[in-house]
Amino acid sequence: MDNLQNDYSIIFSHVQKAYGSNVVINDLNLEIQKGERLILLGPSGCGKTTTLRMIAGFEEITKGELYMDGRVVNDIAPGERNIAMVFQSYALFPHLSVWDNITFGLQLQKLPQAEMEKRARMAMEILHLEGYENKKTHELSGGQKQRVALCRALVKQSPYFLLDEPLSNLDAKLRQKARTELVKIHEMFKPTMVYVTHDQIEAMTVAHRIAVMNQGRIQQIDTPANIYHHPANTFVATFIGSPAMNILQAEVLDGKIIVGDCALKLPQERLQELGGRSKVEEHALSCAKLITAMNPEYASFLTLRLYEGTPMYADVVEGRFQRITPDEIVDEMEIFLKNVDSPGTVFRTNHASNYVILAGTLNGDIPAMLKKLEEAKRTHHYRKFRETGDLL
């Protein structure tokens, strides 16, 4: 797979997929790195298979751009995207032998016979299919059919490897073995692999990163360990793990967590986690709700600069509150703009505290302001202001 020296990443930029008025994927922003094993995990109907099918070219994109190898592929036909795909049903040809199923795509490519033979023999050896060349698919077990489907994808030597619930038809023992084989195959050839499953064990054992999806949106994307130990919200917390995590309504007050009539003093490190950055989305949404309700003539988005000698400055220095980063400030502005509805309000920010200068009128100038934020996030030019002072 010498062609993997190229940049075979996959990037979704503000992608939406709708069937009429039914939006199934909403504002998807996702970057899958070259050579990564990314698992799309979520309940049935969350949009994970639709996302995979957009990569394959089987579903048209309603809005936004999909980049593969650095180019927009929205209008590129599936056969021209250089992908290999394994379907849940395996999609084998029942009238063809195992050998002809495996080499079918190579025959369409009109590969030289010697090269086709070399690829097929190598893949069949890796997947322990030697001796099955002349068998028909109806003579195979479920595990054997699954290996033939993997073998057919492998011989293409594509830089993109897409798998849609490939192990769901296997029993537990075979699934465990197949997971090991999948990881082994990926480590040998290192294609960019996107894998759809609802099985948490598969996700945890196969993935470099997991994107947890629900209702057409990514809820969290991180390593398996971080997804498990540090869920981003209550959906992830209750979806991941068996049995599910218990969720209690609580209030944090004066260094204590209060549940009903009970109060528990929190360790210092937990107090830090509850301050600052964990409140970014909550604060942005609250501001958007407030401005929407008020519809003021003017609105400004500011972040406090702290000076030595003030009480809050001492809180930061002594570790009782965690500073928000420049990246999080920019994220907060983006969340606010995507959720505010206040026509006619004159809006601006100040780069000294918000890192990116925005000025315009809501709601008409929101697309232009979001575009400016997106460009700032892509280039990270705002990080040059890091040394201008301590921000909270």
Steps between C-alpha positions, in 0.01 A plus 500: 500500500757753390224751420446550875786751492233754398275685743210255519307679771121544498350835601134590546443878497153612614340200330125453510297210366124537468221300344249772423435677831651214703857596594693186599852650512526856628810722466753216514859615549742211522861435400619142465877477483692300241556146625261538793247244624192708575187332635157660450302378800142567596146365526294401198391802300773731633646566152816291512425285193383807307833666583690195370288489184577867431872415510439212259295723270180298539317795661498853357598784732227758549727780627868545584814342359666161532875495438699187418870522427473879508228540237124548517330177393131594532445436130753218454341165414554208744709308249744789472564547874749214534324343798463142621182417689373206704122484540299355787350241263846436341346552151668192349399368159332160560564373146875568517775302669696637794790580266278687252332693783837608636643600162180650355605860553852435374359349181293814445819704543660278234803436720771278351440135586827471694421800720144380559628155599759651734250723684235230532744235627646740757157604630373141514806399701447784747134405547557122500296430184749277321321199355165676467565645154248283314224491761171685443384742765202283602751237613661740748426571865422851622858553617639382166268731305614788718865421424429480126337845517802637687732332252318656203541844660863437593618404148396842368781651708289811539610782732144512640351201681129535589317242710127499579419267793728233346490265800135527602404166342767302684471325835692635800803271461542579131456873561786500747728325252389725213572816703857380548535429128366844409752678720780280363401581141487870574841498668648330193365744238386802704213626282271772631233283660146606591299235679130515590370298792251507786716252694694678773748215547594517131542875524715484813728225369543610137501882504774756520216748553125466543240748378183452705196612300139574590223664299731590213765672711833397649468506878866428572807394308800372692708194586314199639647559846393866510153420366456244776654690791415858401165510314423843356130504588222293653420324172854364468510418872181294481570343159854378568558215743296213635320540730432863410634779720260638759425870458393717796374859491733703721613853579854622566512764775785623721731214409235237561279288277143498629251223420168548678577538871849354468822699447840361406818706506682480166876443462689800362565336161128438451421864576744600227324273253164660581626853436615676184507284186224258601264798497586620147205346317257569786603868512480544122152346484379708795624819334335403171171435681519833685581709191229320303244586769610865534573577132710803607622775271865427585685196640869431565687181583780559751726283712644628828867586529614438856741726687714416798338592828142419399317213679445298183866535403587335832248223429680419175851518646404280795329243277139557605394592148632395161577744223329472166735458205505707179365201308208473742424872474472465123283188543274693738444777245421240233242324721341836584467606136353165395227523764407869523195642321491878540431678167640852477730483804836667434764258626876515547789347692839632606813308405680605819271272697339280233795450259292540184339833400140455392264780401165487330125489536304202624370288335603607152877507558517178702614283202788741427602511868489120526715477188754734659504287816542184295796653317651610833461147640654349188806728499526554879626852428327629814741304716760773452304698760572239768766721658282812529370413843328250721144435393220318675 
